[in-house]
Amino acid sequence: MSADPASPHRNPHKGRTGLDRVRHATGYSMSGLMIAYRGESAFRQEFWLAVLLLPLSLWLGRGWVEVAMLAGSVMLVLIVELLNSGIEAAIDRVSLDLHDLSKRAKDLASAAVFLSLLTCAGIWLAALWQRFGY
């Protein structure tokens, strides 16, 4: 790809700078969150769990590091779920036909969600055990 601004191969959507770029990027992000919330039941479930757990992390954590770990693990689940949904949408855009590579991509993305959920559960269980288990 050429660095020349007059090049016919230049992406017309990459010309924004400064606050204009930030404003458009924020709009795209909000659109993505709404698409995920409306179209992905797993994201909706995880979103409402986050609404419950994020404030709870402020109470359960005994310092800023624990609060960050608790809240960060919840946010990680949402982030990985968004990436999983993006991968699924891209695969479906290419073809809805069954294909080994499509299945592999979707299974790998699903495994990433699973691992993020295990990480979140482990962090929360450890924090709960430390607080109430002794």
N, C-alpha and C positions, 0 to 999 in steps of 0.2 A: 504494500500500500504506500502510496506516495505521500510525502509530508507537504507537498505543494498545496496551499489552500484553494487554488483554482483547478486542481485535479478533478476529473470527472468521477474518480473513485473515492472521493472524500465523503464521509458520512455526514449528511446535512443535520443530523441530530446531535452532533458532537461540537457544534460551534458556540454553545452557550458558555458563559463564564460568570464568575462572581455570584451575586445574589440571585440573578436570573437562573443560573444553573441550579443553585440550592433550592429555589422555589419549585422548579420543574421536577427535580429529583425527589423532593418531599411529596409532591403530588403523585408521582409514579409509585412511591413507596406506600402511600395511603391507599391508592388504587389496588395495589397488590395485597395489602392486608384485608381490604374489603372483599376482593375476589376469593381469597383463602377462607375468610369467615363464612361467606355465603355459599361457597361451593365445596368445601371440604369438611365433612363431619368430624374427622379426627382433629383438625385444627380448631374447630369450635369447642370440642371437648377439652382440649389442652388449653385453650384460651381461658375458659371459665375456671379450670383448675388453677391457672396462673393468677386469675383475679382473686382467688381464695388464698393461694400460697404466698404470693409476693408480700402482702401486708403481714402475713403470719411470720415470714422470715425476719421481719423487724423485731418481733417479739421473741422468737425462738433463738435467734443468734445472740451470742454473748459478747460480741464485738464486731467491728466493721468487717473483719475478714470472714467470720462465720456468716454474717448477713450477706456478704458478697457471694460466698459459695452457695448458699441456699438460693438466693435470688438468681444468681448466674446459672445455676443448674436448671432452673425453671425456664429461664429465657433461652437456654441452649436447646431445650426440647422444641420450643416454638420456632427457633431459627432452623433447626434441622428439618422440622416438618414442612416449613416453607420451601426449603431446598428440595425435599422429596417431592412435593407437589409440582414444583417447577420442572424437575426431571421427568415426572410422569406426563405432564402436559407437553413437553418437547417430544417425548417418544410418541405420544398419541398424535401429535401434529404430523410427524413423519409418516406414520402408518398405524392403523388399528389392527393390522394383520398380526397373528401370532408369529413371533420370531425369537430365536434363542438369545440374540443380543439385546432385544427389547426387554425380555424377561430378566436377563442378567442385570441390566441397568436398573430396572424397577426393584428387583430383589435386593440389590446392593443399597439402593437409597432407603428401602424399607428397613434393612439391617442397621443403617445409620440411625434411623429414628429409634429403633429398638435399643441400641446401645446408649443413646442419649437418655431414654427413659430409665434404663438400668442405672446409669450414672446419677440421675436426679434422685431416684428412689434410694440409692445407696447413701448419698449425701444426707438426705432428709432422715433416713433411719439412723444414721450415725449421730446426727445432731439430736434427734429425739432420745436416743439411748444415753448420750452424754448428759442430757438435761434431766431425764426422768428415770434412767435405767439403774442407777446405783442405789 
